[in-house]
Amino acid sequence: MIKYSIIIPHYNSPDLLLRCLKSIPVREDIQVIVVDDCSPEADTYLMKYAELSRPYLELYSTGTNGGGGKARNVGLQYAKGKWVLFADADDSFVNGYIDLLEKYYSTSADIVFFRARCFNEAGKEVRGIKEKLYELYEQRGDDRVFRYCYTEPWGKMLRRSLIVDNDIKFEEVIVANDFLFSVKTGYYSKEVIISNEYLYNYTIMKSSTSRGKMSEKKIVARLVEKIKVQKFLETHGVKTNYNLLSYVPRFNAFFPIITTIEINTFKEQNYPWLPVVKDRLKLLFHKIINKKFDLSPNTRYFI
C-alpha cells in the first residue's frame, strides 16, 4: 500500500535532483514521482543516472515545456498515496523525516504544515521566508496565516482526497504557479495542523524566478496570479484588513503608488484598481510614521 506520494518537478538540474532523491528512503509505501519538463538531455537520464531506476520511482515527462505547474499537475495524475508531498529538485528532506510523516499519518487533518530550514547557495543556513509565519502564528494563534500565506507547495503534507475531491490544480503559468493551489487547499481544508518540527531543507537560488530580478512579462504574470488569489478570497468571504494587492513586491516604499502596467492588468482581469491605491496609501502612511513597519503581505490580519 502506498502511503505517501512525493512529486518532484525537474528541469535541467540532474545533479541537484539526485541529491534530493538521496534524501528519500527507498520504501514500497513511498511513491516517488519525478516529472521532467523537457530538459535538453532528458533522453539520456536513465542511462546516466542509476538513481532514476531505483524501485518505487516513476519518471514522467510533461511532453511539452510548461513549467513547474504543469509538471506538478502531471505528477498528481499518477499519485496514489493517501498523502501527497511536493519537493523542488534543488531541495531535500531532513534526516529522519519519515518518522514525522508516520507520526501524522492517521491524523484527521487535511494539511500538516512543517518548519523548513533555509540555506544559501554556499550551503550556509539563513533565516527562512517561513519563520515570519511561525512568529505571527505564535502571536495570533490564527491558522489562516498558514492556510492563505504559505504559498509554496513544499514543507507540508496534503491529503490527496482534498486535492482530488475539490479538483484543485496548479496554474500552468511562468511564475507563481503555486499561489492559487496553496490558497485553495488551505481554504477547503476542514482541519490543519501547524507542527514545530522540521521536514524540509530549501535553498535560495539567485537564479530563482521567485527571488531574482524578473522581466516585465513575469511581473505581470505574478500580478495576475495575485489577482486570482484575491478574487478567490473575496468570493469565499475571507476578509483581511488590507487587500493582498496592496503590497508591492521588492519595494521598501510605495512609489509609484500604481503603474500604468498594473492599471492595465487590473482592467484586463476585471478587478478595480482604485481600492488597491487607497490601501497602498494607508500602508505608505504607516511606513512613514513607523519606519519599522513591515510591508510583507504576511502582516495582514484576517478579519
C-alpha positions in Angstrom: 0.0 0.0 0.0 1.3 3.4 -0.9 1.1 5.9 2.0 3.0 8.8 0.5 3.4 10.2 -3.0 6.3 12.6 -3.4 6.1 14.8 -6.5 9.3 16.4 -7.8 9.2 18.7 -10.9 12.5 18.9 -12.6 14.3 20.9 -15.3 17.9 20.5 -16.3 19.5 20.1 -12.9 20.1 16.3 -12.6 22.9 16.6 -10.0 20.6 18.5 -7.6 17.8 16.1 -8.4 19.9 13.2 -7.3 20.7 14.9 -4.1 17.0 15.4 -3.4 16.3 11.7 -4.2 19.0 10.5 -1.9 17.2 12.2 1.0 14.2 10.0 0.3 14.5 6.4 1.5 13.6 3.6 -0.9 10.4 2.1 0.6 7.5 0.4 -1.1 5.0 2.6 0.7 6.6 5.8 -0.7 5.9 6.6 -4.3 8.4 9.0 -5.8 7.2 10.8 -8.9 9.7 12.8 -10.9 8.3 14.8 -13.8 10.8 16.3 -16.2 9.8 19.4 -18.0 11.6 18.6 -21.3 15.2 19.0 -20.2 17.6 19.1 -23.1 19.3 15.8 -22.3 16.3 14.1 -20.6 16.5 11.1 -23.1 19.9 10.2 -21.6 18.9 10.4 -17.9 18.0 6.8 -17.3 21.3 5.7 -18.9 23.4 8.2 -17.0 21.8 8.2 -13.5 21.2 4.9 -11.9 19.2 6.6 -9.1 16.4 7.2 -11.5 15.9 3.5 -12.0 15.6 2.7 -8.3 12.5 0.8 -7.1 9.2 2.7 -6.4 10.4 5.7 -8.5 8.4 6.8 -11.6 9.8 9.1 -14.2 7.5 11.1 -16.5 7.7 14.0 -18.9 5.4 16.9 -19.4 5.6 16.3 -23.2 5.9 20.0 -23.9 7.7 22.5 -21.8 5.1 24.0 -19.4 7.0 25.0 -16.2 6.6 23.7 -12.6 2.9 24.0 -12.5 2.4 21.6 -15.5 4.9 19.2 -14.1 3.2 19.1 -10.7 -0.2 18.5 -12.4 1.2 15.6 -14.4 2.6 14.2 -11.1 -0.8 14.5 -9.4 -2.4 12.4 -12.2 -0.2 9.4 -11.1 -0.2 10.0 -7.4 -1.7 7.1 -5.4 -0.8 7.8 -1.8 -3.1 8.8 1.0 -0.8 11.8 1.4 0.9 14.0 -1.2 4.1 15.9 -0.7 6.0 18.2 -3.1 9.7 18.9 -3.3 11.7 21.1 -5.7 14.6 19.3 -7.4 17.2 21.6 -5.8 15.9 20.9 -2.2 15.9 17.9 0.1 14.2 16.4 3.1 15.7 16.4 6.6 17.2 13.2 8.0 14.6 11.0 9.6 11.7 12.9 8.2 9.8 9.7 7.6 9.2 9.4 11.3 7.4 12.8 11.1 5.2 11.6 8.3 4.4 8.4 10.2 3.5 10.5 13.3 0.8 12.3 11.4 -0.2 9.6 9.0 -3.5 8.8 10.8 -4.4 12.4 11.7 -7.9 13.7 10.8 -6.4 17.0 9.4 -6.2 17.7 5.7 -2.9 19.5 5.8 0.1 19.3 8.1 2.5 22.3 7.9 6.1 21.8 9.0 9.1 24.1 9.5 11.8 24.2 6.8 15.4 25.1 7.0 16.8 27.6 4.6 20.2 27.6 3.0 22.0 30.0 0.7 23.9 28.7 -2.4 27.1 28.4 -0.3 25.3 26.0 2.0 25.1 28.3 5.0 21.8 28.2 6.9 20.0 31.6 6.9 16.7 32.9 8.2 14.0 31.5 6.0 10.9 33.1 4.5 8.6 31.0 6.6 10.0 32.0 10.0 7.8 35.1 10.0 4.7 32.9 9.6 5.6 30.9 12.7 6.2 34.1 14.6 2.8 35.5 13.5 1.1 32.3 14.4 2.6 32.3 17.8 1.3 35.9 18.3 -2.2 35.4 16.9 -3.0 31.7 17.1 -4.8 32.1 13.7 -4.2 29.2 11.4 -5.4 31.3 8.4 -1.8 32.7 8.4 -0.8 29.3 7.1 -3.9 28.5 5.1 -3.5 31.6 2.9 0.1 32.8 3.2 2.1 29.6 3.0 2.0 29.6 -0.8 4.9 27.2 -1.5 3.7 23.6 -2.0 6.7 22.1 -0.2 7.1 21.9 3.6 3.7 20.3 4.1 1.8 17.1 3.6 -1.6 17.2 2.0 -4.4 14.7 2.0 -4.7 13.5 -1.6 -8.5 13.3 -1.4 -8.6 17.1 -0.5 -6.9 17.8 -3.9 -9.0 15.3 -5.9 -12.4 16.0 -4.3 -12.1 19.8 -4.9 -10.4 19.4 -8.3 -7.5 21.6 -7.3 -4.7 22.1 -9.8 -1.6 24.2 -10.2 -1.7 27.1 -12.6 0.3 26.4 -15.7 2.0 29.8 -15.9 5.6 31.1 -16.0 5.7 32.3 -12.3 3.7 31.8 -9.1 2.0 28.6 -10.3 1.5 27.5 -6.7 -0.3 30.6 -5.3 -3.8 29.7 -6.1 -3.2 25.9 -5.4 -2.0 26.7 -1.9 -4.8 29.1 -1.1 -7.4 26.7 -2.4 -6.1 23.7 -0.4 -5.9 26.0 2.7 -9.5 27.1 2.2 -11.0 23.7 1.6 -9.2 22.0 4.5 -11.5 21.2 7.3 -8.6 21.0 9.7 -4.9 21.8 9.6 -2.1 21.1 11.9 0.9 23.5 12.5 3.9 21.4 13.5 7.0 23.0 15.0 9.1 20.1 13.7 11.4 20.4 10.6 10.6 18.4 7.5 12.4 20.2 4.6 15.6 21.9 3.5 15.3 24.5 0.8 17.9 26.6 -1.0 17.7 30.2 -2.0 19.0 30.3 -5.6 20.0 33.7 -7.1 18.6 32.5 -10.4 15.2 31.6 -8.9 12.2 33.1 -10.7 10.6 34.0 -7.4 13.7 35.7 -5.9 15.7 37.1 -8.8 15.1 40.1 -11.0 12.0 39.5 -13.1 11.1 40.7 -16.6 8.0 42.8 -17.2 6.3 39.7 -18.5 6.9 37.8 -15.4 6.0 40.7 -13.1 2.6 41.0 -14.9 2.1 37.2 -14.7 2.8 37.3 -11.0 0.3 40.1 -10.5 -2.3 38.2 -12.4 -1.9 35.2 -10.1 -2.2 37.5 -7.1 -5.4 39.0 -8.5 -6.8 35.4 -8.9 -6.0 34.7 -5.3 -7.6 38.0 -4.1 -10.7 37.2 -6.2 -10.9 33.8 -4.7 -10.6 35.1 -1.1 -13.3 37.7 -1.7 -15.6 35.3 -3.4 -15.4 32.9 -0.5 -15.7 35.6 2.2 -12.2 35.6 3.5 -11.6 39.1 4.7 -8.4 40.9 5.6 -7.5 44.3 6.9 -5.5 45.0 3.8 -6.1 43.8 0.2 -3.3 41.3 -0.9 -2.7 43.6 -3.9 -1.9 46.5 -1.6 1.6 45.1 -1.2 4.2 46.0 -3.8 6.9 43.3 -4.0 10.6 44.2 -3.9 10.0 47.8 -2.8 10.6 49.5 0.6 8.3 52.4 -0.3 5.3 52.8 -2.5 6.5 54.9 -5.4 4.9 55.0 -7.8 1.7 54.2 -6.0 0.5 52.3 -9.0 1.9 51.9 -12.5 0.2 52.0 -15.9 1.2 48.4 -16.4 -0.6 47.5 -13.2 -3.7 49.5 -14.1 -3.9 47.8 -17.5 -3.5 44.4 -15.8 -6.3 45.1 -13.3 -8.6 46.2 -16.1 -7.8 43.1 -18.2 -8.6 41.0 -15.1 -11.8 42.9 -14.4 -10.6 43.9 -10.9 -11.0 47.5 -9.5 -7.7 49.3 -9.0 -8.8 52.4 -7.0 -9.4 50.4 -3.8 -5.9 49.0 -4.2 -4.4 52.5 -4.4 -6.3 53.6 -1.3 -4.9 50.7 0.7 -1.4 51.4 -0.6 -1.7 55.0 0.6 -2.7 53.7 4.0 0.3 51.4 4.2 2.6 54.2 3.0 1.3 56.4 5.8 2.0 53.6 8.4 5.5 53.2 6.9 6.2 57.0 7.2 5.2 57.2 10.8 6.9 53.9 11.7 10.0 53.0 9.7 10.0 49.5 11.2 6.5 48.8 9.8 6.6 45.5 8.0 5.4 45.8 4.4 5.2 42.0 4.0 1.8 40.6 2.9 2.1 38.3 5.9 1.4 41.2 8.2 -2.3 41.2 7.1 -4.9 40.4 9.8 -7.7 38.1 8.9 -11.0 39.5 10.0 
